[in-house]
Amino acid sequence: MLPNSNLLVSRIWDFCKRSSVDGGNIRIRTPIGQQCDWKGYKAVRLHNLQAIAASFGGK
């Protein structure tokens, strides 16, 4: 996390009324004959602020 990000996050949640959080794995399509690639993801949406954030990681 970024320095002082806890303060920023707590201020955002003061204004946020609804949120959705999701995470899991997705399969990235590859050419036929190659091994498929899996990526982990985490996503959050703050509905009344119209904000969406996501991060994608490795296997």
Number of C-alpha atoms within 10 A of each C-alpha: 5 6 7 8 10 11 9 11 10 11 11 13 12 8 11 16 11 11 14 10 11 10 13 10 14 13 11 10 11 10 7 7 6 8 10 11 12 14 13 14 15 14 14 15 17 18 13 11 13 8 11 12 10 12 10 14 10 9 10
